[in-house]
């Protein structure tokens, strides 16, 4: 059971860092954003989020400042590096982010194909996806 709690804690830590990569936030904003992302299924408690933010600050991944009576947390340079590695944990915010991901995966498939080749089933899926993207581009 302890390993499940530890995993959940690491997941929450990763989500918080990825959220702060998007923009600086107060602890309550982090809570609300996680609740929104989970479509209301999960709302972390302040007793979980605020100690985590303090820990991340102690580790040098975030820094905080008082703004209008609220403590706002933002990533440090070190936190930005860690968060950039976790960026795929969050759903994309815009079509541009989706396209960036698609482009990255296309580059991966191209490299993989050049090194090892693609089997017939994979080539057929690539063709089907290319056709879907073509149609989407024409719909405008």
N, C-alpha and C positions, 0 to 999 in steps of 0.2 A: 504494500500500500504506500509506503514511503516513497518508492520510486515514482509512483504516479503523481504524487504531490510535487516531487522535484521536477518532473517533466512539465507539469502544468505551470509551475513557477517559471521555468525557463521559457515556456511559450509566452506567458504574460510579459516577461522581461523583453522578449523579442518583439512582441506586438507594440509595447510602449515605445521602444527605441524606433521602430519603423514609423509609428505615428508622429513622434517628435521630429522625424526627418522631414515630414511634410510641412510642419510649421511648429513654432513654439506654442505651448499650451499650459494652462493651469491644470492641476490634478483633476478637478471636476470635469474639465473638458475631455481629458483622457478617458475618464469613466464613461461619459456620455457617448464619446466616439466609439468605444468598444461596444457599448450597448447598441448603438445604431448599426455598426458593422455586423453584429450577431442577430440583427432583426429582433432585438428585445429578449433574446434567449439567455443572454449573460450580461449581468451588470456587476462588475467587480466592486467590492466594497471599498470605501475610503480607507478602512483599516488594512487593506491589501495594497492599494495604489500608492498612498503617501509614504509608507515605509519603503516600498520599492523605489520610488523616486529619490528618496534620501540615500538609499544604497547606491543607486546609479550615480548620484552626485558624489558620494564618497569615493566611488571607483573612478571618478574623473570622466565619466561618459556624458553626463549632463551638468549644466550649471543653472542656477535659478536667480531670479531677481524679483523684487517687489514692484508691481505695476498696478496702480489704482486699487490698492488694498488686497491684491491677489498675488500669490507667488506663481510666477511664470517659469516654466522649465524649457530649456532648449539644449540641443546637442552641443557638445564641445567638438573640437576637430577630431579627437580620438573617437568620440561617440558617433560622429558622422561616418567614419570609416567602418565601424562595426555595423551601424544601421544600414549602410549601403549594401552590405553583404546579406542583409535580412529583408531587403525591399520586396522580394517576391512573396513575402508572407501576407501582404495586404492586397486586397482587390484593387485593380487600377481605378484611378479617379477620372480618367478621360480616355476618349478614343486614341489620342496620341500615345498614351502609356501602353495601350493594348497593341498598337502598331509597333512600338519600340520592342515589345516582347516578341511579337511575331517575327520581326526582322532578326532579332537575336537567335531565335530558334531556327530560322531559315539558314542563317550563317552556320549554326551548329550542324544542321543536316548536311549542308554542302561540304563542310570539312569531314564529317563522318563518311559521306558518300565517296569523297576523294580518297580516303584512306582504306575503307573497307568495302565500299559499294553498298547498294540498297537491294534488298530482296524484292521480288515482284509485288508482294502484298503492300509493302511500304511505298513502292513507286506508285501504285494505284491510289493509295491514300493521299500521297502528295499531289497527284493530278486532280483528285476530287476536291481537295482543299484549295488548290489554285483556281479551279473553276468557281468554287463558292466565293472566293475573294474577287475574282473577275466580275461576277454578277453583282456583288455588293458595290463594287466601284462604279458599275453602270447605273445602278439605282439612284445614286447620288443623293 
